[in-house]
Each structure stands twice: as C-alpha cells, then as structure tokens.
Amino acid sequence: MPIETQVPDDDPLMIAWTAYKHSNEFVNSRKWALFEQHVDGSMWAAFEAGFRAAQPTSPERDSE
C-alpha cells in the first residue's frame, strides 16, 4: 500500500499546481465541477491541462 506524503512547497510539481490553481482555466473547471452533470468534463479539463503541461514539446513549456 502506498504511503501518501505531502509534496514540499518548493517541489516543481507543487509549484506547477499552485500556478495552475491561479489560472482562469482552473477557476472555470472548478466552477463547472460544482454541477454534477459537468464533473466528468471538468475533471477531464484539469487532467488534460496537466498532461499537456507535462509534455516536453508543450506550447506552455516552450513559451517559458
């Protein structure tokens, strides 16, 4: 069984998560996730944003 530990604030994963939580995309996904009929779509949007950001050829990474 895996042990869950908090990611340190200075970890790149936590830095990216914190930045994403301040994006308009996150705010919109969170708003729509409050409606049961939109939860799957909102979770997909959040997953897709994270997946896209993790890709080495992602436009988001190329613009940094």
C-alpha positions as MATLAB code, in Angstrom:
seq = 'MPIETQVPDDDPLMIAWTAYKHSNEFVNSRKWALFEQHVDGSMWAAFEAGFRAAQPTSPERDSE';
ca = [
       0.000    0.000    0.000;
       1.496    3.365   -0.974;
       2.139    5.931    1.706;
       0.793    9.395    0.987;
       3.025   12.286    1.947;
       2.629   15.977    1.267;
       4.650   17.348   -1.624;
       7.048   20.063   -0.401;
       6.106   23.630   -1.379;
       9.344   24.026   -3.365;
       8.840   20.836   -5.399;
       8.304   21.561   -9.139;
       5.039   19.617   -9.019;
       3.669   21.800   -6.203;
       4.918   24.988   -7.878;
       3.095   23.999  -11.086;
      -0.062   23.069   -9.148;
      -0.078   26.379   -7.301;
       0.347   28.288  -10.550;
      -2.427   26.263  -12.211;
      -4.825   26.985   -9.324;
      -4.454   30.692  -10.132;
      -5.266   30.237  -13.818;
      -8.581   31.104  -15.437;
      -8.726   27.528  -16.738;
      -8.683   26.129  -13.185;
     -11.272   28.643  -11.958;
     -13.584   27.678  -14.828;
     -13.109   23.924  -14.313;
     -13.731   24.270  -10.582;
     -16.885   26.307  -11.184;
     -18.352   23.716  -13.546;
     -17.334   20.780  -11.313;
     -19.871   22.043   -8.757;
     -22.614   20.819  -11.112;
     -22.949   17.034  -11.054;
     -23.659   16.831  -14.784;
     -20.366   18.631  -15.556;
     -17.999   16.882  -13.109;
     -16.531   14.466  -15.670;
     -15.893   17.246  -18.179;
     -14.307   19.451  -15.538;
     -12.061   16.645  -14.310;
     -11.103   15.892  -17.915;
     -10.172   19.553  -18.473;
      -7.954   19.553  -15.381;
      -6.323   16.238  -16.351;
      -5.771   17.383  -19.926;
      -4.171   20.638  -18.764;
      -1.768   18.740  -16.506;
      -0.994   16.155  -19.161;
      -0.356   18.859  -21.756;
       1.893   20.820  -19.389;
       3.938   17.683  -18.668;
       4.778   17.116  -22.328;
       8.284   18.301  -23.258;
       7.002   19.815  -26.527;
       4.056   21.541  -24.899;
       3.468   25.137  -26.110;
       3.167   26.168  -22.452;
       6.689   24.886  -21.755;
       8.116   26.329  -24.973;
       6.933   29.812  -24.014;
       8.668   29.763  -20.599;
];
